[in-house]
Amino acid sequence: MSIPMKSSALHSLSHVVVLALTSLVLAKAAPLGASEGKPNFIFVIADDQRWDAMGVVQREHGENGRYPWFETPSMDRLAAEGVRFRNAFITHSICSPGRAGFLTGQYTHVNGVMDNVTHLPVNSITHATLLRDAGYQTAYFGKWHMFDQTGPRPGFQHSASFINQGIYQDCPFEINGVMTSTNGWVDDVSTDLAIDWLTANHDRPFSMVLGFKSPHNRRGDTNLPERLRHLYEGKTTRPTPNVALAAIYHKALTAEDVGKERGLSANSVHLDYLRHIKGIDENLGRLLDGLDELKLAEDTVVVYSSDNGYFLGERGLGDKRALYEEGLRLPFLVRYPRLFPKGKLVDEMVLNVDLAPTFLDLAGIPAHPGMHGTSFKELAEGKKVDSWRNSFLAYYRKELGDTPTCHGIRTDAAKMIVYPGRPDWTEVFDLKNDPYELQNLPADGPLAIQLKSELDKQMTALQFKPLKP
């Protein structure tokens, strides 16, 4: 079946077709009365967006910004109308594991999604399954990316999603199990589907996820919509001090290497990367405008983040995976006008696994006892939480590329990275005084001893054993 797209600049699917595909699924959902005052939830997740790829962060960084001319008015709007978490992190910095953590509130050695070729088990307990069971309508749109998983998205009554990576133009979508052709740029289409569903189903509490494909690789040229292909021509990005370093597991740089493009350090790569983020910022704006038109903004929790961080040439790296700051840090914006203040900055560390327990907390539903995350509701309200974390465990199991298996501890001021089988690669950084991780401190020094003790505590608490190299 082929669904024709509307002729508007950003195309929309027919309400009639979408309703026909979803009516049987939603008929069995238990209704919640509006009088119960339950908030709605929207989680918007980009693919591979690093923490500083937002206009509001670039302005904050000032002369240290890599792309100070970059603007994201919709993300900036969320930050101005809500809360920006300036220290948000992923616990396992690759796509499928990052997404599974957001859904389940669990580390991946427990939820089972340790790589990009594993499906999310259909019996997984997620924020969607628990909200659905409490009477919420649940829906998933856009990129799912649990390898080639097909069929209904676990916990979501309605799904309009593509398989694996999909394609940027005219991407086939599986809508409630029916493969359906579409026309247009994939992130425009995903947003069309989401807005149409909201328009048809806004009269009952809902929880929705919108997954963008951007700014995942194979970027630029025809993988962008025409309106963005030549944006930022003539612009240049700035290098950071750690661009001139090598990762610990790479050969040290020679004099001949200095100044050469390595990893994703090329300016042209950066421009295409930012063009894709500009495109999803436009679609985020459309979604926020849709909430306003439906008079849903006041009662809807909107969270914007990414499935992992991303390297743009730091240490000669591209992609994510490694436990350096660029791979671990996430954009993280939260808006809930009824409860959270405007323009609030929070510096406590939040993790991807905190999303599920927070949604449940706001809905008045107990978190599942197997969840590792903690609700950040009180932090977002502006309250001081004395017992909040000051460290977390992160890890990566070697998959593609040459990043080796590793695990580490990240505190609010320092970091230790351990590479099983290679004690000579152990890295210790004083992040408070060395934010670019330029100086690897002694692995037997006083800071390392403190970090090793904290790492052992975290591994014991999470029942995590070192992964095989």
C-alpha positions in Angstrom: 0.0 0.0 0.0 1.3 3.4 -0.9 0.3 6.5 1.1 0.3 9.7 -1.0 1.8 12.7 0.8 0.2 16.1 1.0 1.5 18.8 -1.3 2.5 21.2 1.5 6.2 22.1 1.9 6.7 19.6 4.8 4.1 17.0 3.6 1.5 15.4 6.0 -0.1 11.9 5.9 -3.9 11.7 5.6 -5.7 11.6 8.9 -8.2 9.2 7.5 -5.5 6.6 6.6 -3.7 6.9 9.9 -7.0 6.5 11.8 -7.9 3.5 9.8 -4.6 1.8 10.6 -4.8 2.6 14.3 -8.4 2.1 15.2 -8.3 -1.6 16.1 -5.1 -1.1 18.1 -6.5 1.8 20.2 -9.9 0.3 20.8 -8.6 -1.9 23.6 -6.8 0.9 25.5 -8.3 1.5 29.0 -9.4 5.2 29.1 -8.1 7.7 31.7 -10.2 10.6 32.6 -8.9 14.1 32.1 -9.9 14.9 35.7 -7.2 12.6 36.9 -4.7 15.3 35.9 -2.1 12.9 34.4 0.4 14.6 32.2 1.1 13.5 28.6 4.6 12.5 27.6 6.6 13.1 24.4 10.2 11.8 24.1 12.1 13.1 21.1 15.3 11.3 20.4 17.9 12.3 17.8 20.5 9.8 16.4 24.2 10.7 17.1 23.6 14.3 18.3 26.4 15.5 20.5 25.7 17.6 23.6 27.0 20.9 22.2 25.2 20.8 18.9 22.6 23.3 20.1 22.6 27.1 19.6 22.0 27.7 23.3 25.1 25.7 24.2 27.3 27.4 21.6 26.2 30.8 22.9 27.1 29.6 26.4 30.5 28.5 25.3 31.3 31.8 23.7 34.8 32.0 22.3 35.2 28.3 23.0 32.3 27.3 20.9 33.1 25.0 17.9 30.3 26.4 15.7 29.2 29.7 17.3 27.1 30.7 14.3 24.9 27.5 14.6 21.3 28.2 15.6 18.6 25.8 16.8 15.6 28.0 17.7 13.3 25.0 18.6 15.8 23.4 21.0 16.6 26.8 22.4 12.9 27.3 22.9 12.6 24.1 24.9 15.6 25.3 27.0 14.0 28.7 27.6 10.6 27.3 28.5 11.9 24.4 30.6 15.0 22.8 32.1 18.4 22.2 30.5 20.5 19.5 32.1 24.1 20.5 31.4 25.6 17.2 32.6 23.6 14.5 30.9 25.3 11.2 29.9 24.8 7.9 28.2 25.8 4.7 30.0 26.6 2.7 26.8 27.5 5.0 23.9 26.1 3.3 20.8 22.7 3.5 19.3 20.7 0.4 20.2 22.1 0.1 23.8 21.4 3.8 24.3 17.8 3.6 23.2 17.2 0.4 25.2 18.4 2.2 28.3 16.0 5.1 27.7 13.1 2.7 27.3 13.8 0.2 30.2 15.6 2.4 32.7 18.2 -0.4 32.9 21.9 -0.8 32.0 22.3 -3.0 29.0 24.1 -5.9 30.7 20.7 -6.4 32.3 18.2 -5.5 29.6 20.1 -7.6 27.1 20.7 -5.0 24.3 24.6 -4.9 24.4 25.1 -4.2 20.7 23.5 -2.9 17.5 22.4 -6.3 16.3 20.1 -7.2 19.1 16.3 -6.8 19.2 14.6 -5.3 22.3 12.9 -8.4 23.8 9.2 -8.2 23.2 8.5 -8.9 26.9 10.7 -6.0 28.1 9.2 -3.8 30.8 9.6 -0.2 29.7 8.0 3.1 30.5 5.7 2.5 27.6 4.4 -0.9 28.9 3.8 0.5 32.4 2.1 3.6 31.1 0.0 1.6 28.7 -1.1 -0.7 31.5 -2.1 2.3 33.5 -4.4 3.5 30.7 -2.2 5.7 28.6 -2.3 5.6 24.8 1.2 4.8 23.6 2.7 5.4 20.2 6.1 5.2 18.5 7.2 7.1 15.4 10.3 7.1 13.3 13.6 5.5 14.0 13.5 2.5 16.3 16.9 1.0 15.5 17.1 -2.3 17.3 18.8 -3.9 14.3 16.2 -5.3 11.9 13.4 -5.7 14.4 10.0 -5.7 12.8 6.4 -5.8 14.1 4.8 -3.8 16.9 7.3 -1.9 19.0 7.2 -3.5 22.5 4.9 -1.5 24.8 3.5 0.8 22.1 -0.1 0.3 20.9 0.6 2.2 17.7 3.8 2.3 15.8 4.8 3.9 12.5 8.5 3.1 12.2 11.1 2.0 9.7 13.3 -1.0 9.8 16.9 -0.8 10.9 18.6 2.4 9.5 16.0 3.1 6.9 16.8 5.6 4.2 16.6 9.4 4.1 14.3 9.8 1.2 11.0 8.0 0.4 11.6 5.6 3.3 9.2 2.6 3.6 7.5 2.7 7.0 6.0 -0.3 8.9 2.7 1.1 10.2 1.2 -1.3 12.7 2.7 -4.2 10.8 1.9 -3.0 7.3 4.8 -1.9 5.1 3.8 1.4 3.6 5.6 3.6 1.1 6.1 7.3 1.9 7.3 10.4 0.0 9.8 12.9 1.3 12.6 13.4 3.8 12.3 10.7 6.5 12.4 13.1 9.5 9.7 15.2 7.9 7.6 12.1 7.4 8.1 10.8 11.0 7.0 14.2 12.3 3.9 14.3 10.0 2.9 10.9 11.3 3.3 12.0 14.9 1.4 15.2 14.5 -1.5 13.5 12.7 -1.7 10.9 15.5 -1.7 13.6 18.2 -4.5 15.5 16.3 -6.6 12.4 16.2 -5.9 11.1 19.8 -5.3 14.1 22.0 -8.4 13.6 24.1 -6.9 11.0 26.3 -3.5 10.8 28.2 -0.7 9.7 25.9 2.9 8.8 25.8 4.7 9.1 22.5 8.2 8.7 21.2 9.5 10.4 18.1 12.8 9.1 16.8 14.7 11.1 14.2 17.2 9.4 11.8 19.3 12.5 11.7 22.2 13.3 12.1 23.2 9.6 11.5 25.9 9.1 8.9 25.5 8.9 5.1 24.8 12.6 5.6 24.6 15.5 3.1 23.6 16.0 -0.5 20.4 14.1 -1.4 20.2 12.7 2.1 19.1 16.2 3.1 15.9 17.9 1.9 16.5 20.5 -0.8 15.9 23.3 1.6 19.0 22.4 3.7 21.6 21.2 1.2 23.5 24.5 0.8 22.9 25.9 4.2 26.1 27.2 6.0 28.2 27.4 2.8 31.3 29.4 3.7 31.0 28.7 7.4 33.9 27.0 9.3 34.0 25.2 12.6 36.7 25.6 15.2 39.1 22.8 16.4 39.3 21.9 20.1 42.6 21.3 21.9 42.1 17.5 21.9 41.8 17.3 18.1 45.6 17.1 18.1 45.7 14.1 20.3 45.5 10.3 19.6 43.2 7.9 21.5 45.2 5.7 23.9 44.6 2.7 21.7 45.9 4.4 18.6 49.5 5.2 17.6 50.9 8.4 18.9 51.0 11.2 16.4 54.1 12.1 14.5 55.1 15.5 13.3 53.7 14.6 9.9 50.3 13.8 11.4 49.8 17.3 12.9 47.3 19.3 11.0 46.0 16.4 8.9 42.3 15.6 8.9 41.7 12.5 11.0 38.4 10.8 12.0 35.6 13.3 11.4 37.7 16.5 11.7 36.9 17.8 8.2 34.9 21.1 8.1 32.7 19.7 5.3 31.7 16.8 7.4 30.8 19.1 10.3 28.6 21.3 8.0 26.6 18.3 6.8 26.3 17.1 10.4 24.9 20.4 11.5 22.6 20.7 8.5 20.9 17.5 9.6 20.5 18.8 13.1 19.0 22.0 11.7 16.4 19.8 9.9 15.3 18.0 13.0 15.2 21.3 14.9 12.7 22.5 12.3 10.6 19.4 12.9 10.9 19.8 16.7 9.4 23.2 16.2 6.5 21.8 14.2 5.8 19.4 17.0 5.9 22.1 19.6 3.6 24.3 17.5 1.2 21.3 17.2 1.0 21.0 20.9 0.2 24.7 21.2 -2.6 24.4 18.5 -4.1 21.5 20.3 -3.8 23.3 23.7 -1.7 20.5 25.1 1.6 22.2 25.9 0.8 23.0 29.5 0.0 19.4 30.4 2.7 17.6 28.3 6.1 16.6 29.4 8.5 17.0 26.5 12.0 15.6 26.7 14.6 16.0 23.9 17.9 14.0 23.9 20.0 11.7 21.7 21.0 8.0 21.8 24.7 8.7 22.3 27.3 11.4 22.0 29.5 11.8 18.9 33.1 12.6 18.0 33.9 15.2 15.3 37.6 14.7 15.1 38.6 14.9 18.8 41.5 12.5 19.2 41.2 11.7 15.5 37.9 10.0 16.2 34.5 9.8 14.5 31.4 7.9 15.5 30.8 7.3 19.3 31.6 4.2 21.4 34.7 5.5 23.3 34.3 6.8 26.9 35.8 10.2 26.3 33.6 13.1 27.0 32.4 13.6 23.5 31.0 10.1 23.3 29.3 10.1 26.7 27.7 13.6 26.9 24.1 14.1 25.7 21.8 17.1 24.9 19.0 16.9 27.5 16.1 19.3 27.5 12.9 18.9 29.6 9.7 21.0 29.5 6.6 20.6 31.6 5.0 24.1 32.1 2.6 23.0 34.8 5.4 21.9 37.2 8.9 22.8 36.0 10.3 26.4 36.0 11.4 28.2 32.9 15.0 28.6 31.9 16.3 26.4 34.7 19.8 25.0 34.5 20.7 21.8 36.3 24.2 20.6 36.8 23.6 17.4 38.6 24.4 14.3 36.5 21.5 12.6 34.8 21.6 9.5 32.7 19.6 7.9 29.9 18.3 5.3 32.4 16.7 8.1 34.4 14.0 8.8 31.7 11.7 5.8 32.4 11.5 6.2 36.2 10.9 10.0 35.7 8.0 9.5 33.4 6.5 7.0 35.8 7.0 9.2 38.7 5.3 12.1 37.0 2.4 9.8 36.1 2.1 8.6 39.7 3.1 5.1 38.8 5.8 3.2 40.8 9.0 2.5 38.9 9.7 -1.1 38.2 12.1 -2.5 40.9 14.5 -3.7 38.2 15.1 -0.1 36.9 18.6 1.3 37.7 17.7 4.9 37.0 16.3 7.6 39.3 13.5 10.1 38.7 14.9 13.6 38.1 11.5 15.2 38.9 12.7 17.0 42.0 15.8 18.3 40.2 13.7 19.6 37.4 11.4 21.4 39.9 14.5 23.2 41.2 14.8 21.3 44.4 18.1 20.3 46.0 18.4 16.5 46.2 21.1 15.7 48.8 21.2 12.0 47.9 21.7 12.6 44.1 24.5 10.6 42.4 27.9 12.0 42.1 29.3 9.2 39.9 28.1 6.6 37.4 29.4 3.5 35.6 29.8 3.5 31.8 31.1 0.8 29.4 31.4 -0.4 25.9 31.8 -3.9 24.4 33.7 -4.0 21.2 31.6 -4.2 18.1 32.4 -2.4 14.9 35.5 -0.2 14.4 38.6 -0.3 16.5 37.4 1.1 19.8 38.3 -1.7 22.3 36.1 -3.1 25.1 36.3 -0.8 28.1 34.5 0.4 31.2 35.0 3.3 33.6 33.8 5.6 36.2 32.8 9.2 35.6 32.3 11.4 38.7 31.3 15.0 38.8 35.0 16.0 38.6 37.1 13.1 37.3 37.1 10.0 35.2 38.9 6.6 35.0 38.7 4.4 31.9 39.9 0.8 32.1 40.7 -1.5 29.1 40.5 -5.2 30.1 43.8 -7.0 29.3 45.6 -3.7 28.7 46.4 -2.1 32.1 49.0 0.1 30.3 46.0 1.9 28.6 44.3 2.9 31.8 43.3 6.6 31.7 42.7 9.0 34.6 41.5 12.5 34.0 40.9 15.5 36.3 38.0 16.9 34.5 37.6 19.9 36.7 41.0 21.2 35.7 41.3 19.4 32.4 37.9 19.3 30.6 39.4 18.3 27.2 41.1 15.2 28.8 44.6 16.3 27.7 46.6 14.9 30.5 46.5 11.2 31.5 47.4 11.1 35.2 49.3 8.2 36.8 47.2 5.0 37.1 48.6 4.4 40.6 48.3 8.0 41.8 45.9 9.3 44.6 43.1 10.3 42.2 43.3 6.9 40.4 43.1 5.1 43.8 39.9 7.1 44.7 38.3 6.5 41.3 39.2 2.8 41.4 37.4 2.5 44.8 34.3 4.2 43.4 34.4 2.1 40.2 34.4 -1.1 42.3 31.4 0.2 44.3 29.4 0.9 41.2 30.3 -2.4 39.6 29.2 -4.3 42.7 26.0 -2.3 43.0 25.1 -3.0 39.4 26.3 -6.6 39.4 28.6 -5.8 36.5 31.6 -7.9 35.7 34.4 -6.7 33.4 33.7 -7.6 29.8 36.1 -9.8 27.8 38.5 -7.8 25.6 
